[in-house]
Amino acid sequence: MSMTQIADELGRDRKTIRKWLQADEPGVYPKRKPTAGKLDAYKGYIRHRMAEGCLNARVILDEIREKGYTGSSTILRIFMQPLRPSIQSKATERFETAPGEQAQMDWGHFKVDDDGKLKRLYAFVMVLGFSRVMDVEFTEDERLDTLMGCHTRAFEYFGGMTRNYLYDNMKTVVNGQDENGET
């Protein structure tokens, strides 16, 4: 293989390849002395502030700039990232029920355009706990008589009733909450 081919393969200059091939021993390069980074003098302070609960890089950047830091926010963010506590996502716990045991209900609401006027529309949703089969009915209000009619039509759709019903803080069902949030 020629020096030109080696140079092309390695992405080096042909003269560098010649120098390497003519050398008696492989090149020995002295290790570089580590240089102090712009952030090094502030790392202790940053760790201290993060331990206190300040995880906002912008706030810490402003604080260390007042102390003389001249580096960029990117260097700071890269340093802070592994020190941040990992966010634990809450595990979703599936609540399984037997067939015919439970149904869940709630209202949904949104606005629709009715001839250029925004009109509020409600959706009554009932979901069977076991099969997750869903019935949705759209209404113009959330009154108790409307809710009862929605229940009746949902029971007809499902071909029967379940033993228990779970409501998600519906105003038409819940009177209020105590100081502990219990209904």
Contacts in CASP RR format, 6 or more apart in sequence:
PFRMAT RR
TARGET T0000
AUTHOR 0000-0000-0000
METHOD contacts of the structure
MODEL  1
MSMTQIADELGRDRKTIRKWLQADEPGVYPKRKPTAGKLDAYKGYIRHRM
AEGCLNARVILDEIREKGYTGSSTILRIFMQPLRPSIQSKATERFETAPG
EQAQMDWGHFKVDDDGKLKRLYAFVMVLGFSRVMDVEFTEDERLDTLMGC
HTRAFEYFGGMTRNYLYDNMKTVVNGQDENGET
1 9 0 8 1.000
3 14 0 8 1.000
3 17 0 8 1.000
3 18 0 8 1.000
3 21 0 8 1.000
4 14 0 8 1.000
6 12 0 8 1.000
6 17 0 8 1.000
7 13 0 8 1.000
7 14 0 8 1.000
7 16 0 8 1.000
7 17 0 8 1.000
10 17 0 8 1.000
20 26 0 8 1.000
20 27 0 8 1.000
38 69 0 8 1.000
38 70 0 8 1.000
38 71 0 8 1.000
38 75 0 8 1.000
39 46 0 8 1.000
39 69 0 8 1.000
39 71 0 8 1.000
39 75 0 8 1.000
39 76 0 8 1.000
39 79 0 8 1.000
41 69 0 8 1.000
42 64 0 8 1.000
42 67 0 8 1.000
42 69 0 8 1.000
43 79 0 8 1.000
45 63 0 8 1.000
45 64 0 8 1.000
45 67 0 8 1.000
46 60 0 8 1.000
46 64 0 8 1.000
46 76 0 8 1.000
46 79 0 8 1.000
46 80 0 8 1.000
46 83 0 8 1.000
47 83 0 8 1.000
49 60 0 8 1.000
49 63 0 8 1.000
50 60 0 8 1.000
50 80 0 8 1.000
50 83 0 8 1.000
50 84 0 8 1.000
54 60 0 8 1.000
55 80 0 8 1.000
55 84 0 8 1.000
55 85 0 8 1.000
57 73 0 8 1.000
57 76 0 8 1.000
57 77 0 8 1.000
57 80 0 8 1.000
58 73 0 8 1.000
60 76 0 8 1.000
60 80 0 8 1.000
61 69 0 8 1.000
61 73 0 8 1.000
61 76 0 8 1.000
64 76 0 8 1.000
96 130 0 8 1.000
97 129 0 8 1.000
97 130 0 8 1.000
98 130 0 8 1.000
99 130 0 8 1.000
99 131 0 8 1.000
100 128 0 8 1.000
100 130 0 8 1.000
100 162 0 8 1.000
100 163 0 8 1.000
101 129 0 8 1.000
101 130 0 8 1.000
101 162 0 8 1.000
101 163 0 8 1.000
101 164 0 8 1.000
102 128 0 8 1.000
102 129 0 8 1.000
102 130 0 8 1.000
102 162 0 8 1.000
102 163 0 8 1.000
102 164 0 8 1.000
102 165 0 8 1.000
102 166 0 8 1.000
103 126 0 8 1.000
103 127 0 8 1.000
103 128 0 8 1.000
103 129 0 8 1.000
103 154 0 8 1.000
103 158 0 8 1.000
103 162 0 8 1.000
103 164 0 8 1.000
103 165 0 8 1.000
103 166 0 8 1.000
104 126 0 8 1.000
104 127 0 8 1.000
104 129 0 8 1.000
104 165 0 8 1.000
104 166 0 8 1.000
104 167 0 8 1.000
104 168 0 8 1.000
105 124 0 8 1.000
105 125 0 8 1.000
105 126 0 8 1.000
105 127 0 8 1.000
105 151 0 8 1.000
105 165 0 8 1.000
105 166 0 8 1.000
105 167 0 8 1.000
105 168 0 8 1.000
105 170 0 8 1.000
106 125 0 8 1.000
106 167 0 8 1.000
106 168 0 8 1.000
106 170 0 8 1.000
107 122 0 8 1.000
107 123 0 8 1.000
107 124 0 8 1.000
107 125 0 8 1.000
107 142 0 8 1.000
107 170 0 8 1.000
108 122 0 8 1.000
108 123 0 8 1.000
108 124 0 8 1.000
108 125 0 8 1.000
109 120 0 8 1.000
109 121 0 8 1.000
109 122 0 8 1.000
109 123 0 8 1.000
109 142 0 8 1.000
110 120 0 8 1.000
110 121 0 8 1.000
110 123 0 8 1.000
111 118 0 8 1.000
111 119 0 8 1.000
111 120 0 8 1.000
111 121 0 8 1.000
112 118 0 8 1.000
112 119 0 8 1.000
112 121 0 8 1.000
113 119 0 8 1.000
120 140 0 8 1.000
121 138 0 8 1.000
121 139 0 8 1.000
121 140 0 8 1.000
122 138 0 8 1.000
122 139 0 8 1.000
122 140 0 8 1.000
122 141 0 8 1.000
122 142 0 8 1.000
123 136 0 8 1.000
123 137 0 8 1.000
123 138 0 8 1.000
123 139 0 8 1.000
124 136 0 8 1.000
124 137 0 8 1.000
124 138 0 8 1.000
124 139 0 8 1.000
124 146 0 8 1.000
124 147 0 8 1.000
124 150 0 8 1.000
124 154 0 8 1.000
125 134 0 8 1.000
125 135 0 8 1.000
125 136 0 8 1.000
126 134 0 8 1.000
126 135 0 8 1.000
126 150 0 8 1.000
126 151 0 8 1.000
126 154 0 8 1.000
126 158 0 8 1.000
127 133 0 8 1.000
127 134 0 8 1.000
127 135 0 8 1.000
128 134 0 8 1.000
128 158 0 8 1.000
128 162 0 8 1.000
129 162 0 8 1.000
133 158 0 8 1.000
135 153 0 8 1.000
135 154 0 8 1.000
135 157 0 8 1.000
135 158 0 8 1.000
137 150 0 8 1.000
137 153 0 8 1.000
137 154 0 8 1.000
139 146 0 8 1.000
139 150 0 8 1.000
142 170 0 8 1.000
142 171 0 8 1.000
142 172 0 8 1.000
143 172 0 8 1.000
144 172 0 8 1.000
147 170 0 8 1.000
147 172 0 8 1.000
147 173 0 8 1.000
155 161 0 8 1.000
167 173 0 8 1.000
167 174 0 8 1.000
169 183 0 8 1.000
174 183 0 8 1.000
175 183 0 8 1.000
176 183 0 8 1.000
177 183 0 8 1.000
END
